[in-house]
């Protein structure tokens, strides 16, 4: 089996984790990692919101799938558009990692007095302005190591703190790096990105053999949560150009989802939650409709017109 992935340290960790799980589930299976460079990896001088949003990190891998050059592609699910290309499906969604964001700053400094925070995410920028109103937000791109390095840099490249996904920090064991302070942010009052912490294993819809091999990797509770979150995102037509977040959890048959729509400066912010036992997609879509009717549609329209 050929496994497609991007070449960053985190993407490679994810691909090797899926490779390990497959080989444990199917003794004798030989899997090979194939590295692809995506458009999102090539454009590092502009925010994602300016160069196309979601899909920037997936298209080249999906083209390879459709060409039958690889059998599966491993993604961070939060990077994936809510609509997949025709002929492709999510063959497995493994158990989710940490859903939280984390604020990383220099050891010994006080996070309450931050003046410059780095992030490429409009969602994180919105939430940061609400929590650290005195701070300025600057857009930074690059892999996890590059962004963390900006905290220790000098001169114009230095920022006081960066906001990243905790799952990536833990997977790369960078929470053990000395010289930094780590402040994980509670998802109850700092709502994560849709599907944050979850991996996606994508394959061809007609590849029955691969779909069968992927079954042991699938975690249904995680899948229910991210299906609700992605339905919310689809309902508000969200992408990297809109500050939205959603986080779902399950308790038996009940699913709870909490979500928000905001403006990049944090001045506009609408939050809501829903709980139910119906299909996850129905719960997520209903919450999206509720927030849109409560003023979210006006916020999104103003954002797309460049008024916010």
C-alpha positions as CSV (number, residue, x, y, z in Angstrom):
1,X,0.0,0.0,0.0
2,X,1.3,3.5,-0.9
3,X,0.5,6.2,1.5
4,X,0.5,9.8,0.3
5,X,1.5,12.7,2.6
6,X,3.0,16.1,2.8
7,X,6.6,16.4,3.8
8,X,6.4,18.5,7.0
9,X,7.5,16.8,10.3
10,X,4.0,16.7,11.5
11,X,2.5,15.3,8.3
12,X,5.2,12.6,8.3
13,X,4.4,11.7,11.9
14,X,0.7,11.4,10.9
15,X,1.5,9.2,7.9
16,X,3.9,7.0,9.8
17,X,1.3,6.6,12.6
18,X,-1.3,5.4,10.1
19,X,1.3,3.1,8.5
20,X,2.1,1.6,11.9
21,X,-1.6,1.1,12.7
22,X,-2.2,-0.6,9.3
23,X,0.8,-2.9,9.7
24,X,-0.3,-3.9,13.2
25,X,-3.8,-4.6,12.1
26,X,-2.7,-6.6,9.0
27,X,0.5,-8.5,9.7
28,X,2.4,-9.0,6.4
29,X,1.1,-5.8,4.9
30,X,3.9,-3.6,3.5
31,X,3.2,0.1,3.4
32,X,5.3,2.8,1.7
33,X,5.3,6.5,2.4
34,X,5.1,8.8,-0.7
35,X,5.8,12.5,-0.1
36,X,4.0,15.3,-2.1
37,X,4.5,19.1,-2.0
38,X,1.2,20.9,-2.0
39,X,0.4,24.5,-3.0
40,X,-0.1,25.3,0.7
41,X,3.5,24.2,1.3
42,X,4.9,26.5,-1.5
43,X,3.1,29.7,-0.6
44,X,4.4,30.9,2.8
45,X,4.5,34.7,2.4
46,X,0.7,35.2,2.6
47,X,-2.0,34.2,5.0
48,X,-4.1,31.2,4.0
49,X,-7.2,33.5,3.9
50,X,-5.6,35.3,1.0
51,X,-4.5,32.3,-1.2
52,X,-7.5,30.0,-1.2
53,X,-8.2,28.6,2.2
54,X,-9.1,25.0,2.7
55,X,-7.9,22.6,0.0
56,X,-4.4,24.2,-0.3
57,X,-2.9,21.2,1.5
58,X,-4.9,18.4,-0.1
59,X,-5.3,18.8,-3.9
60,X,-2.0,17.3,-5.0
61,X,-2.6,14.3,-2.8
62,X,-6.1,13.9,-4.1
63,X,-4.9,14.1,-7.7
64,X,-2.5,11.2,-6.9
65,X,-5.3,9.2,-5.4
66,X,-7.5,9.7,-8.5
67,X,-4.5,8.7,-10.7
68,X,-4.1,5.5,-8.7
69,X,-0.5,6.5,-7.8
70,X,-1.3,6.0,-4.1
71,X,-4.0,4.0,-2.3
72,X,-4.5,6.4,0.7
73,X,-3.7,9.9,1.6
74,X,-3.3,11.0,5.2
75,X,-4.5,14.5,6.2
76,X,-5.2,16.7,9.2
77,X,-9.0,16.6,8.9
78,X,-9.2,20.3,9.7
79,X,-7.4,21.1,6.4
80,X,-10.0,19.4,4.3
81,X,-12.9,21.1,2.5
82,X,-16.4,19.8,3.6
83,X,-16.9,18.6,0.0
84,X,-14.5,16.0,-1.3
85,X,-13.7,15.5,-5.0
86,X,-16.0,13.1,-6.8
87,X,-14.7,9.5,-6.5
88,X,-13.0,10.0,-3.1
89,X,-14.2,9.3,0.4
90,X,-12.9,9.3,4.0
91,X,-12.1,5.6,4.5
92,X,-11.2,6.0,8.1
93,X,-11.2,8.6,10.9
94,X,-8.9,7.4,13.7
95,X,-9.4,8.3,17.4
96,X,-9.0,12.0,17.9
97,X,-6.0,13.6,19.5
98,X,-6.1,16.7,21.7
99,X,-8.6,19.2,20.4
100,X,-7.2,22.3,22.2
101,X,-5.2,25.3,21.0
102,X,-2.1,26.2,23.0
103,X,-0.5,29.6,23.6
104,X,3.3,29.3,23.5
105,X,5.5,32.1,24.9
106,X,8.9,32.6,26.4
107,X,9.7,31.0,29.7
108,X,9.5,33.4,32.5
109,X,7.3,36.0,30.7
110,X,3.7,36.8,31.7
111,X,1.1,35.8,29.2
112,X,-1.3,38.5,30.5
113,X,1.0,41.3,29.2
114,X,1.5,40.1,25.6
115,X,1.8,42.8,23.0
116,X,2.3,40.7,19.8
117,X,0.8,37.3,19.0
118,X,1.5,35.3,15.9
119,X,-1.1,33.1,14.1
120,X,-2.2,32.4,10.5
121,X,-5.7,31.6,11.6
122,X,-8.6,34.1,11.6
123,X,-10.4,32.0,14.2
124,X,-7.4,32.2,16.6
125,X,-7.0,35.9,15.8
126,X,-10.7,36.5,16.7
127,X,-10.4,34.6,20.0
128,X,-7.0,36.1,20.9
129,X,-8.4,39.7,20.5
130,X,-11.2,38.8,22.8
131,X,-8.9,37.4,25.5
132,X,-5.8,39.6,25.1
133,X,-7.4,42.9,23.9
134,X,-4.2,44.9,24.3
135,X,-2.3,42.6,21.9
136,X,-1.7,43.0,18.2
137,X,-2.0,40.0,16.0
138,X,0.5,39.3,13.2
139,X,0.1,36.6,10.5
140,X,2.9,33.9,10.5
141,X,3.1,30.8,8.3
142,X,5.4,27.8,8.3
143,X,5.7,24.5,10.0
144,X,5.3,24.0,13.8
145,X,9.1,24.4,14.4
146,X,9.3,27.6,12.3
147,X,6.4,29.2,14.1
148,X,7.6,28.3,17.6
149,X,11.0,29.7,16.6
150,X,9.5,33.1,16.2
151,X,9.0,33.3,20.0
152,X,12.8,32.9,20.5
153,X,13.8,35.1,17.5
154,X,15.2,38.6,17.8
155,X,14.4,41.8,16.0
156,X,11.5,42.2,13.6
157,X,10.9,38.4,13.4
158,X,10.2,38.1,17.2
159,X,6.6,37.7,18.5
160,X,5.7,37.5,22.2
161,X,3.6,34.3,21.6
162,X,2.2,32.0,19.0
163,X,-1.0,30.0,18.9
164,X,-0.9,26.5,17.7
165,X,-2.8,23.2,17.9
166,X,-1.9,21.2,21.0
167,X,-2.2,17.9,19.1
168,X,0.7,18.8,16.8
169,X,2.8,19.9,19.7
170,X,2.2,16.6,21.6
171,X,2.7,14.5,18.5
172,X,6.1,16.0,17.8
173,X,6.9,16.0,21.6
174,X,7.6,19.7,21.4
175,X,5.9,20.3,24.7
176,X,9.3,19.2,26.2
177,X,11.2,22.0,24.5
178,X,13.0,24.1,27.0
179,X,12.7,27.9,27.1
180,X,8.9,28.0,26.5
181,X,5.7,28.2,28.5
182,X,2.7,26.3,27.3
183,X,-0.9,27.4,28.1
184,X,-3.5,24.9,26.8
185,X,-6.8,26.7,26.1
186,X,-10.0,25.2,27.4
187,X,-12.3,24.3,24.4
188,X,-15.4,25.3,26.5
189,X,-14.4,28.9,26.2
190,X,-11.8,28.8,23.4
191,X,-13.6,26.8,20.7
192,X,-11.3,24.8,18.4
193,X,-11.2,24.6,14.6
194,X,-13.6,22.2,13.0
195,X,-12.0,18.7,13.2
196,X,-9.0,19.9,15.1
197,X,-6.9,17.0,16.5
198,X,-8.5,14.5,14.1
199,X,-6.8,12.7,11.2
200,X,-8.4,11.7,7.9
201,X,-7.5,8.7,5.8
202,X,-8.8,9.4,2.3
203,X,-9.1,6.8,-0.5
204,X,-11.0,6.1,-3.7
205,X,-14.7,5.3,-3.2
206,X,-14.5,2.2,-5.4
207,X,-11.4,0.7,-3.8
208,X,-13.1,-2.0,-1.8
209,X,-9.9,-3.7,-0.8
210,X,-8.4,-0.5,0.8
211,X,-11.7,0.3,2.5
212,X,-11.7,-3.1,4.1
213,X,-8.1,-2.7,5.3
214,X,-9.0,0.7,6.8
215,X,-11.9,-0.6,9.0
216,X,-9.7,-1.4,12.1
217,X,-8.4,2.2,12.1
218,X,-11.8,3.9,12.2
219,X,-13.2,5.3,15.5
220,X,-16.9,5.9,15.3
221,X,-17.2,8.3,18.3
222,X,-14.6,10.6,16.7
223,X,-16.4,10.3,13.4
224,X,-19.7,11.3,14.9
225,X,-18.2,14.4,16.4
226,X,-16.4,15.6,13.3
227,X,-19.4,14.9,11.1
228,X,-21.4,17.3,13.2
229,X,-18.6,19.9,13.2
230,X,-18.1,19.6,9.4
231,X,-21.9,20.0,8.9
232,X,-21.8,23.2,10.9
233,X,-19.0,24.4,8.8
234,X,-20.8,23.6,5.6
235,X,-23.9,25.2,6.9
236,X,-22.1,28.6,7.4
237,X,-20.1,28.1,4.2
238,X,-17.0,28.5,6.3
239,X,-13.4,28.3,5.1
240,X,-10.1,29.8,6.1
241,X,-11.4,33.3,5.2
242,X,-14.1,33.2,7.9
243,X,-13.5,33.0,11.7
244,X,-15.6,30.1,12.8
245,X,-15.0,27.2,15.2
246,X,-16.9,24.1,16.4
247,X,-16.3,21.4,18.9
248,X,-18.5,18.3,19.5
249,X,-18.4,15.6,22.1
250,X,-20.4,12.5,22.7
251,X,-21.9,11.0,25.9
252,X,-23.5,7.7,25.0
253,X,-26.1,8.3,22.3
254,X,-26.1,12.1,22.9
255,X,-24.0,14.5,21.0
256,X,-23.2,18.0,22.1
257,X,-21.8,20.7,19.8
258,X,-20.6,24.2,20.6
259,X,-19.7,26.7,17.9
260,X,-19.2,30.3,17.1
261,X,-19.0,32.8,14.2
262,X,-16.9,36.0,14.7
263,X,-15.0,38.8,13.1
264,X,-11.2,38.8,12.9
265,X,-11.0,41.7,15.4
266,X,-13.2,39.9,17.9
267,X,-15.7,42.7,18.1
268,X,-18.5,40.6,16.6
269,X,-19.0,37.2,18.2
270,X,-22.0,34.8,18.2
271,X,-21.8,31.5,20.1
272,X,-24.3,28.7,20.4
273,X,-24.7,25.1,21.4
274,X,-26.9,22.1,20.7
275,X,-27.4,18.6,22.0
276,X,-29.4,15.7,20.6
277,X,-29.5,12.1,19.6
278,X,-30.3,12.5,15.9
279,X,-27.8,12.2,13.0
280,X,-24.7,14.3,13.7
281,X,-25.1,16.2,10.4
282,X,-28.6,17.3,11.4
283,X,-27.4,18.7,14.8
284,X,-24.5,20.6,13.2
285,X,-26.6,22.0,10.4
286,X,-29.3,23.1,12.8
287,X,-26.8,25.0,14.9
288,X,-25.4,26.7,11.8
289,X,-28.9,27.8,10.8
290,X,-29.5,29.1,14.3
291,X,-26.4,31.2,14.5
292,X,-26.9,32.6,11.0
293,X,-30.4,33.8,11.9
294,X,-29.2,35.3,15.1
295,X,-26.8,37.7,13.2
296,X,-24.1,35.4,11.9
297,X,-25.2,35.8,8.3
298,X,-24.7,39.6,8.6
299,X,-21.2,39.1,10.0
300,X,-20.3,36.7,7.2
301,X,-21.7,39.0,4.5
302,X,-19.8,41.9,5.8
303,X,-16.6,39.8,6.0
304,X,-16.9,38.7,2.4
305,X,-17.6,42.3,1.3
306,X,-14.4,43.4,3.1
307,X,-16.4,45.5,5.6
308,X,-15.0,43.8,8.7
